[in-house]
Structures are given as structure tokens and as C-alpha cells.
Amino acid sequence: MDQLLSYSGWVNCTDTPIHAVPLAQRIRTMQAVKGLSMEKWLCWSSLGVASLMLLLFILDVSPMGFPFGGLSKLVDVLGILASGVLVYLAFNALRDVL
């Protein structure tokens, strides 16, 4: 794993002193590993929060007006749209991670 990318290929770091390799050539590629637990929990939690907000805005639009007192229908509609988009994005990201 102790290798640097050079123009001619990979250079072993143990053979080449670090000051001998130019800064532009000291590139390591980051490879994301699919299915990390942190990524999964971030997707699950964002899906849960967006779903909760969607539920709250839908309840506020109802004649009951439970959580926010039904103050503004425009805010409720925009909240439903924004929460729906977030639910879709979180679900799509979760499918990529799993």
C-alpha cells in the first residue's frame, strides 16, 4: 500500500525518498468501499427525518392542523414537496449503498 503514482507507473515509497517525488505525483486514489456502516446509517437517518417531516406537514394540512396549527397552507405545501424530494434522494442513496 505504500506506493505513489508517477508518470511511468507506481513507485515504491520505501525505495524512493519522499522529497525525490514531486508533489503533483504524490497522488493516492480514494476508493469508497460499498456498504460502510456510517453511510448506511446516514442514509437511514436522513430517510427517517425526511419521512417524519413529511408526515408532520401532511398532518398540518389536514383539517386537524395538529403540529403547527395550520398557520399557512403555502408553507405546508412547500414543506411536503421538499420533504418528498428528500425522501426520494435518501431512498435513492440508500439503494446505491446497499
Secondary structure, 3 states (H helix, E strand, C coil): CCEEEECCEEEECCCCCHHHCCHHHCCCCCCCCCCCHHHHHHHHHHHHHHHHHHHHHHHHHCCCCCCCCCCCHHHHHHHHHHHHHHHHHHHHHHHHHC
